[in-house]
Structure formats: structure tokens, C-alpha cells
Amino acid sequence: QVAWEEDTFKYGALSAAGDHLIVLSAQGELIIAPASITAFEPSARAQILDGKCWIVPVLSGGLLYARNSDGRLVCLDLRP
């Protein structure tokens, strides 16, 4: 049974860390949302890359790494 659906993102990458979902849209927008059975409600959004983004972002030690199709790599410090 499907608990909820979100059709905002035509293409993008999805991963999870702890109790949060990490979404990188195909246009380079990063969206972080609590993992929830009731709804997709983002707690943070930011445009972090331009161009096409198809690679799943990687989280390690509180640092998030993301890359676009031009090879540009960014690192975001998500530590509290």
C-alpha cells in the first residue's frame, strides 16, 4: 500500500541518511526532508549546482558531496 506520493521531481536522485531523505533534482536543487510515512515535507532547499545532475549525492561524516554532468563537484557541510 502506498502511504504517499510526490510528483514534484521528474528526474533526480534520492538517498537516505538517518531519518532524513536527501533529494538532488536533475536541475541541481538539493532538498532535505524528514523521512515520514504521512507526507513529503521538505525542511531545507537550496540550489547547489547548475546543469544536469544525475549522480546520487554522497553523505560522509556530515559532509554532502554532489556532482553535475559538467564534472563540477561541491561539498556542503551539514554537520550541526
Jmol script that loads the backbone (N, CA, C; Angstrom):
load data "model"
ATOM      1  N   GLN A   1       0.839  -1.181   0.000  1.00  0.00           N
ATOM      2  CA  GLN A   1       0.000   0.000   0.000  1.00  0.00           C
ATOM      3  C   GLN A   1       0.886   1.246   0.000  1.00  0.00           C
ATOM      4  N   VAL A   2       0.624   2.154  -0.901  1.00  0.00           N
ATOM      5  CA  VAL A   2       1.369   3.413  -0.996  1.00  0.00           C
ATOM      6  C   VAL A   2       0.889   4.348   0.106  1.00  0.00           C
ATOM      7  N   ALA A   3       1.824   4.850   0.921  1.00  0.00           N
ATOM      8  CA  ALA A   3       1.470   5.773   2.007  1.00  0.00           C
ATOM      9  C   ALA A   3       1.285   7.197   1.488  1.00  0.00           C
ATOM     10  N   TRP A   4       2.135   7.622   0.533  1.00  0.00           N
ATOM     11  CA  TRP A   4       2.007   8.944  -0.080  1.00  0.00           C
ATOM     12  C   TRP A   4       2.800   8.963  -1.376  1.00  0.00           C
ATOM     13  N   GLU A   5       2.552   9.968  -2.205  1.00  0.00           N
ATOM     14  CA  GLU A   5       3.274  10.152  -3.465  1.00  0.00           C
ATOM     15  C   GLU A   5       3.692  11.601  -3.590  1.00  0.00           C
ATOM     16  N   GLU A   6       4.793  11.821  -4.289  1.00  0.00           N
ATOM     17  CA  GLU A   6       5.287  13.174  -4.557  1.00  0.00           C
ATOM     18  C   GLU A   6       5.681  13.218  -6.021  1.00  0.00           C
ATOM     19  N   ASP A   7       5.073  14.103  -6.797  1.00  0.00           N
ATOM     20  CA  ASP A   7       5.374  14.161  -8.230  1.00  0.00           C
ATOM     21  C   ASP A   7       6.056  15.463  -8.633  1.00  0.00           C
ATOM     22  N   THR A   8       6.704  16.112  -7.693  1.00  0.00           N
ATOM     23  CA  THR A   8       7.404  17.368  -7.965  1.00  0.00           C
ATOM     24  C   THR A   8       8.646  17.154  -8.823  1.00  0.00           C
ATOM     25  N   PHE A   9       9.282  16.018  -8.691  1.00  0.00           N
ATOM     26  CA  PHE A   9      10.566  15.765  -9.331  1.00  0.00           C
ATOM     27  C   PHE A   9      10.401  14.789 -10.481  1.00  0.00           C
ATOM     28  N   LYS A  10      10.620  15.285 -11.691  1.00  0.00           N
ATOM     29  CA  LYS A  10      10.536  14.393 -12.841  1.00  0.00           C
ATOM     30  C   LYS A  10      11.730  13.443 -12.840  1.00  0.00           C
ATOM     31  N   TYR A  11      12.919  14.009 -12.645  1.00  0.00           N
ATOM     32  CA  TYR A  11      14.145  13.219 -12.580  1.00  0.00           C
ATOM     33  C   TYR A  11      14.970  13.720 -11.413  1.00  0.00           C
ATOM     34  N   GLY A  12      15.796  12.847 -10.878  1.00  0.00           N
ATOM     35  CA  GLY A  12      16.666  13.236  -9.782  1.00  0.00           C
ATOM     36  C   GLY A  12      17.176  12.009  -9.060  1.00  0.00           C
ATOM     37  N   ALA A  13      17.898  12.254  -7.989  1.00  0.00           N
ATOM     38  CA  ALA A  13      18.489  11.177  -7.209  1.00  0.00           C
ATOM     39  C   ALA A  13      17.973  11.267  -5.782  1.00  0.00           C
ATOM     40  N   LEU A  14      17.740  10.118  -5.187  1.00  0.00           N
ATOM     41  CA  LEU A  14      17.204  10.045  -3.836  1.00  0.00           C
ATOM     42  C   LEU A  14      18.094   9.146  -2.996  1.00  0.00           C
ATOM     43  N   SER A  15      18.403   9.593  -1.792  1.00  0.00           N
ATOM     44  CA  SER A  15      19.099   8.750  -0.832  1.00  0.00           C
ATOM     45  C   SER A  15      18.555   9.068   0.551  1.00  0.00           C
ATOM     46  N   ALA A  16      18.978   8.290   1.518  1.00  0.00           N
ATOM     47  CA  ALA A  16      18.525   8.496   2.891  1.00  0.00           C
ATOM     48  C   ALA A  16      19.729   8.495   3.817  1.00  0.00           C
ATOM     49  N   ALA A  17      19.637   9.290   4.875  1.00  0.00           N
ATOM     50  CA  ALA A  17      20.667   9.333   5.909  1.00  0.00           C
ATOM     51  C   ALA A  17      19.962   9.522   7.240  1.00  0.00           C
ATOM     52  N   GLY A  18      20.147   8.571   8.127  1.00  0.00           N
ATOM     53  CA  GLY A  18      19.446   8.645   9.402  1.00  0.00           C
ATOM     54  C   GLY A  18      17.955   8.655   9.166  1.00  0.00           C
ATOM     55  N   ASP A  19      17.286   9.667   9.671  1.00  0.00           N
ATOM     56  CA  ASP A  19      15.834   9.763   9.494  1.00  0.00           C
ATOM     57  C   ASP A  19      15.451  10.865   8.513  1.00  0.00           C
ATOM     58  N   HIS A  20      16.341  11.132   7.541  1.00  0.00           N
ATOM     59  CA  HIS A  20      16.072  12.164   6.535  1.00  0.00           C
ATOM     60  C   HIS A  20      16.245  11.617   5.122  1.00  0.00           C
ATOM     61  N   LEU A  21      15.466  12.172   4.203  1.00  0.00           N
ATOM     62  CA  LEU A  21      15.627  11.905   2.779  1.00  0.00           C
ATOM     63  C   LEU A  21      16.451  13.029   2.176  1.00  0.00           C
ATOM     64  N   ILE A  22      17.331  12.678   1.259  1.00  0.00           N
ATOM     65  CA  ILE A  22      18.153  13.654   0.546  1.00  0.00           C
ATOM     66  C   ILE A  22      17.826  13.509  -0.932  1.00  0.00           C
ATOM     67  N   VAL A  23      17.325  14.577  -1.526  1.00  0.00           N
ATOM     68  CA  VAL A  23      16.946  14.570  -2.935  1.00  0.00           C
ATOM     69  C   VAL A  23      17.804  15.597  -3.662  1.00  0.00           C
ATOM     70  N   LEU A  24      18.393  15.197  -4.773  1.00  0.00           N
ATOM     71  CA  LEU A  24      19.073  16.132  -5.664  1.00  0.00           C
ATOM     72  C   LEU A  24      18.323  16.086  -6.984  1.00  0.00           C
ATOM     73  N   SER A  25      17.654  17.186  -7.323  1.00  0.00           N
ATOM     74  CA  SER A  25      16.876  17.214  -8.561  1.00  0.00           C
ATOM     75  C   SER A  25      17.819  17.218  -9.761  1.00  0.00           C
ATOM     76  N   ALA A  26      17.293  16.895 -10.916  1.00  0.00           N
ATOM     77  CA  ALA A  26      18.090  16.888 -12.144  1.00  0.00           C
ATOM     78  C   ALA A  26      18.615  18.274 -12.482  1.00  0.00           C
ATOM     79  N   GLN A  27      18.012  19.316 -11.903  1.00  0.00           N
ATOM     80  CA  GLN A  27      18.441  20.700 -12.145  1.00  0.00           C
ATOM     81  C   GLN A  27      19.371  21.219 -11.049  1.00  0.00           C
ATOM     82  N   GLY A  28      19.778  20.362 -10.106  1.00  0.00           N
ATOM     83  CA  GLY A  28      20.749  20.750  -9.092  1.00  0.00           C
ATOM     84  C   GLY A  28      20.187  21.335  -7.817  1.00  0.00           C
ATOM     85  N   GLU A  29      18.884  21.165  -7.588  1.00  0.00           N
ATOM     86  CA  GLU A  29      18.309  21.641  -6.328  1.00  0.00           C
ATOM     87  C   GLU A  29      18.403  20.524  -5.294  1.00  0.00           C
ATOM     88  N   LEU A  30      18.966  20.854  -4.137  1.00  0.00           N
ATOM     89  CA  LEU A  30      19.059  19.912  -3.034  1.00  0.00           C
ATOM     90  C   LEU A  30      17.858  20.120  -2.118  1.00  0.00           C
ATOM     91  N   ILE A  31      17.183  19.030  -1.791  1.00  0.00           N
ATOM     92  CA  ILE A  31      16.033  19.084  -0.897  1.00  0.00           C
ATOM     93  C   ILE A  31      16.258  18.058   0.205  1.00  0.00           C
ATOM     94  N   ILE A  32      16.107  18.486   1.444  1.00  0.00           N
ATOM     95  CA  ILE A  32      16.220  17.584   2.584  1.00  0.00           C
ATOM     96  C   ILE A  32      14.872  17.576   3.294  1.00  0.00           C
ATOM     97  N   ALA A  33      14.394  16.373   3.601  1.00  0.00           N
ATOM     98  CA  ALA A  33      13.090  16.232   4.250  1.00  0.00           C
ATOM     99  C   ALA A  33      13.144  15.096   5.261  1.00  0.00           C
ATOM    100  N   PRO A  34      12.434  15.243   6.359  1.00  0.00           N
ATOM    101  CA  PRO A  34      12.331  14.120   7.289  1.00  0.00           C
ATOM    102  C   PRO A  34      11.668  12.927   6.599  1.00  0.00           C
ATOM    103  N   ALA A  35      12.195  11.738   6.846  1.00  0.00           N
ATOM    104  CA  ALA A  35      11.551  10.534   6.332  1.00  0.00           C
ATOM    105  C   ALA A  35      10.266  10.341   7.127  1.00  0.00           C
ATOM    106  N   SER A  36       9.155  10.299   6.433  1.00  0.00           N
ATOM    107  CA  SER A  36       7.855  10.256   7.101  1.00  0.00           C
ATOM    108  C   SER A  36       6.900   9.347   6.349  1.00  0.00           C
ATOM    109  N   ILE A  37       6.048   8.692   7.071  1.00  0.00           N
ATOM    110  CA  ILE A  37       5.033   7.847   6.446  1.00  0.00           C
ATOM    111  C   ILE A  37       3.802   8.651   6.034  1.00  0.00           C
ATOM    112  N   THR A  38       3.711   9.918   6.481  1.00  0.00           N
ATOM    113  CA  THR A  38       2.499  10.699   6.218  1.00  0.00           C
ATOM    114  C   THR A  38       2.593  11.631   5.017  1.00  0.00           C
ATOM    115  N   ALA A  39       3.788  12.224   4.772  1.00  0.00           N
ATOM    116  CA  ALA A  39       3.902  13.191   3.669  1.00  0.00           C
ATOM    117  C   ALA A  39       5.360  13.538   3.418  1.00  0.00           C
ATOM    118  N   PHE A  40       5.621  14.123   2.262  1.00  0.00           N
ATOM    119  CA  PHE A  40       6.941  14.660   1.932  1.00  0.00           C
ATOM    120  C   PHE A  40       6.905  16.153   2.227  1.00  0.00           C
ATOM    121  N   GLU A  41       7.576  16.564   3.310  1.00  0.00           N
ATOM    122  CA  GLU A  41       7.571  17.959   3.739  1.00  0.00           C
ATOM    123  C   GLU A  41       9.010  18.428   3.920  1.00  0.00           C
ATOM    124  N   PRO A  42       9.600  19.051   2.899  1.00  0.00           N
ATOM    125  CA  PRO A  42      10.995  19.482   2.974  1.00  0.00           C
ATOM    126  C   PRO A  42      11.259  20.430   4.142  1.00  0.00           C
ATOM    127  N   SER A  43      12.401  20.224   4.784  1.00  0.00           N
ATOM    128  CA  SER A  43      12.832  21.116   5.857  1.00  0.00           C
ATOM    129  C   SER A  43      13.904  22.080   5.364  1.00  0.00           C
ATOM    130  N   ALA A  44      14.524  21.771   4.214  1.00  0.00           N
ATOM    131  CA  ALA A  44      15.550  22.655   3.644  1.00  0.00           C
ATOM    132  C   ALA A  44      15.613  22.453   2.137  1.00  0.00           C
ATOM    133  N   ARG A  45      15.883  23.553   1.421  1.00  0.00           N
ATOM    134  CA  ARG A  45      16.047  23.517  -0.038  1.00  0.00           C
ATOM    135  C   ARG A  45      17.124  24.520  -0.416  1.00  0.00           C
ATOM    136  N   ALA A  46      17.930  24.159  -1.421  1.00  0.00           N
ATOM    137  CA  ALA A  46      18.942  25.091  -1.920  1.00  0.00           C
ATOM    138  C   ALA A  46      19.365  24.667  -3.319  1.00  0.00           C
ATOM    139  N   GLN A  47      19.593  25.642  -4.170  1.00  0.00           N
ATOM    140  CA  GLN A  47      20.138  25.384  -5.500  1.00  0.00           C
ATOM    141  C   GLN A  47      21.645  25.281  -5.328  1.00  0.00           C
ATOM    142  N   ILE A  48      22.211  24.073  -5.463  1.00  0.00           N
ATOM    143  CA  ILE A  48      23.636  23.896  -5.180  1.00  0.00           C
ATOM    144  C   ILE A  48      24.485  23.688  -6.428  1.00  0.00           C
ATOM    145  N   LEU A  49      23.860  23.316  -7.543  1.00  0.00           N
ATOM    146  CA  LEU A  49      24.584  23.093  -8.792  1.00  0.00           C
ATOM    147  C   LEU A  49      23.740  23.576  -9.959  1.00  0.00           C
ATOM    148  N   ASP A  50      24.405  23.873 -11.068  1.00  0.00           N
ATOM    149  CA  ASP A  50      23.679  24.157 -12.300  1.00  0.00           C
ATOM    150  C   ASP A  50      23.923  23.005 -13.264  1.00  0.00           C
ATOM    151  N   GLY A  51      23.290  23.053 -14.399  1.00  0.00           N
ATOM    152  CA  GLY A  51      23.436  21.972 -15.365  1.00  0.00           C
ATOM    153  C   GLY A  51      22.625  20.754 -14.954  1.00  0.00           C
ATOM    154  N   LYS A  52      22.960  19.623 -15.544  1.00  0.00           N
ATOM    155  CA  LYS A  52      22.237  18.385 -15.270  1.00  0.00           C
ATOM    156  C   LYS A  52      22.908  17.621 -14.133  1.00  0.00           C
ATOM    157  N   CYS A  53      22.104  17.107 -13.230  1.00  0.00           N
ATOM    158  CA  CYS A  53      22.604  16.352 -12.078  1.00  0.00           C
ATOM    159  C   CYS A  53      21.901  15.004 -12.034  1.00  0.00           C
ATOM    160  N   TRP A  54      22.657  13.958 -12.300  1.00  0.00           N
ATOM    161  CA  TRP A  54      22.076  12.623 -12.308  1.00  0.00           C
ATOM    162  C   TRP A  54      22.726  11.699 -11.281  1.00  0.00           C
ATOM    163  N   ILE A  55      23.794  12.148 -10.669  1.00  0.00           N
ATOM    164  CA  ILE A  55      24.550  11.312  -9.741  1.00  0.00           C
ATOM    165  C   ILE A  55      23.950  11.423  -8.338  1.00  0.00           C
ATOM    166  N   VAL A  56      23.812  10.307  -7.655  1.00  0.00           N
ATOM    167  CA  VAL A  56      23.299  10.305  -6.282  1.00  0.00           C
ATOM    168  C   VAL A  56      24.310  11.002  -5.374  1.00  0.00           C
ATOM    169  N   PRO A  57      23.868  11.982  -4.582  1.00  0.00           N
ATOM    170  CA  PRO A  57      24.791  12.634  -3.660  1.00  0.00           C
ATOM    171  C   PRO A  57      25.264  11.653  -2.584  1.00  0.00           C
ATOM    172  N   VAL A  58      26.462  11.907  -2.069  1.00  0.00           N
ATOM    173  CA  VAL A  58      27.063  11.036  -1.065  1.00  0.00           C
ATOM    174  C   VAL A  58      27.218  11.818   0.229  1.00  0.00           C
ATOM    175  N   LEU A  59      26.850  11.200   1.342  1.00  0.00           N
ATOM    176  CA  LEU A  59      26.997  11.812   2.658  1.00  0.00           C
ATOM    177  C   LEU A  59      28.014  11.005   3.445  1.00  0.00           C
ATOM    178  N   SER A  60      29.039  11.690   3.962  1.00  0.00           N
ATOM    179  CA  SER A  60      30.068  11.034   4.756  1.00  0.00           C
ATOM    180  C   SER A  60      30.523  11.980   5.854  1.00  0.00           C
ATOM    181  N   GLY A  61      30.388  11.557   7.086  1.00  0.00           N
ATOM    182  CA  GLY A  61      30.846  12.367   8.207  1.00  0.00           C
ATOM    183  C   GLY A  61      30.189  13.730   8.290  1.00  0.00           C
ATOM    184  N   GLY A  62      28.952  13.825   7.835  1.00  0.00           N
ATOM    185  CA  GLY A  62      28.238  15.100   7.868  1.00  0.00           C
ATOM    186  C   GLY A  62      28.525  16.009   6.689  1.00  0.00           C
ATOM    187  N   LEU A  63      29.339  15.557   5.760  1.00  0.00           N
ATOM    188  CA  LEU A  63      29.645  16.323   4.548  1.00  0.00           C
ATOM    189  C   LEU A  63      28.914  15.687   3.370  1.00  0.00           C
ATOM    190  N   LEU A  64      28.221  16.505   2.607  1.00  0.00           N
ATOM    191  CA  LEU A  64      27.468  16.027   1.452  1.00  0.00           C
ATOM    192  C   LEU A  64      28.215  16.417   0.182  1.00  0.00           C
ATOM    193  N   TYR A  65      28.464  15.435  -0.674  1.00  0.00           N
ATOM    194  CA  TYR A  65      29.160  15.653  -1.938  1.00  0.00           C
ATOM    195  C   TYR A  65      28.177  15.438  -3.083  1.00  0.00           C
ATOM    196  N   ALA A  66      28.176  16.367  -4.028  1.00  0.00           N
ATOM    197  CA  ALA A  66      27.290  16.253  -5.187  1.00  0.00           C
ATOM    198  C   ALA A  66      28.042  16.733  -6.426  1.00  0.00           C
ATOM    199  N   ARG A  67      27.681  16.152  -7.585  1.00  0.00           N
ATOM    200  CA  ARG A  67      28.381  16.479  -8.831  1.00  0.00           C
ATOM    201  C   ARG A  67      27.366  16.628  -9.949  1.00  0.00           C
ATOM    202  N   ASN A  68      27.692  17.515 -10.905  1.00  0.00           N
ATOM    203  CA  ASN A  68      26.821  17.666 -12.075  1.00  0.00           C
ATOM    204  C   ASN A  68      27.466  17.014 -13.294  1.00  0.00           C
ATOM    205  N   SER A  69      26.774  17.053 -14.426  1.00  0.00           N
ATOM    206  CA  SER A  69      27.260  16.386 -15.639  1.00  0.00           C
ATOM    207  C   SER A  69      28.471  17.076 -16.254  1.00  0.00           C
ATOM    208  N   ASP A  70      28.753  18.310 -15.840  1.00  0.00           N
ATOM    209  CA  ASP A  70      29.950  19.012 -16.312  1.00  0.00           C
ATOM    210  C   ASP A  70      31.179  18.656 -15.488  1.00  0.00           C
ATOM    211  N   GLY A  71      30.993  17.851 -14.440  1.00  0.00           N
ATOM    212  CA  GLY A  71      32.103  17.441 -13.595  1.00  0.00           C
ATOM    213  C   GLY A  71      32.339  18.342 -12.392  1.00  0.00           C
ATOM    214  N   ARG A  72      31.500  19.349 -12.198  1.00  0.00           N
ATOM    215  CA  ARG A  72      31.661  20.238 -11.042  1.00  0.00           C
ATOM    216  C   ARG A  72      31.237  19.487  -9.782  1.00  0.00           C
ATOM    217  N   LEU A  73      32.115  19.459  -8.796  1.00  0.00           N
ATOM    218  CA  LEU A  73      31.868  18.775  -7.533  1.00  0.00           C
ATOM    219  C   LEU A  73      31.749  19.813  -6.432  1.00  0.00           C
ATOM    220  N   VAL A  74      30.717  19.689  -5.605  1.00  0.00           N
ATOM    221  CA  VAL A  74      30.554  20.583  -4.461  1.00  0.00           C
ATOM    222  C   VAL A  74      30.501  19.750  -3.191  1.00  0.00           C
ATOM    223  N   CYS A  75      30.923  20.375  -2.090  1.00  0.00           N
ATOM    224  CA  CYS A  75      30.864  19.755  -0.777  1.00  0.00           C
ATOM    225  C   CYS A  75      30.120  20.708   0.147  1.00  0.00           C
ATOM    226  N   LEU A  76      29.083  20.211   0.803  1.00  0.00           N
ATOM    227  CA  LEU A  76      28.308  21.007   1.754  1.00  0.00           C
ATOM    228  C   LEU A  76      28.506  20.442   3.150  1.00  0.00           C
ATOM    229  N   ASP A  77      28.760  21.307   4.105  1.00  0.00           N
ATOM    230  CA  ASP A  77      28.923  20.893   5.492  1.00  0.00           C
ATOM    231  C   ASP A  77      27.548  20.884   6.152  1.00  0.00           C
ATOM    232  N   LEU A  78      27.008  19.714   6.417  1.00  0.00           N
ATOM    233  CA  LEU A  78      25.688  19.577   7.023  1.00  0.00           C
ATOM    234  C   LEU A  78      25.771  19.233   8.506  1.00  0.00           C
ATOM    235  N   ARG A  79      26.973  19.307   9.061  1.00  0.00           N
ATOM    236  CA  ARG A  79      27.113  19.000  10.489  1.00  0.00           C
ATOM    237  C   ARG A  79      26.425  20.074  11.325  1.00  0.00           C
ATOM    238  N   PRO A  80      25.839  19.665  12.461  1.00  0.00           N
ATOM    239  CA  PRO A  80      25.157  20.653  13.325  1.00  0.00           C
ATOM    240  C   PRO A  80      26.125  21.649  13.942  1.00  0.00           C
TER     241      PRO A  80
END
end "model"
wireframe off; spacefill off
backbone 0.3
color backbone group
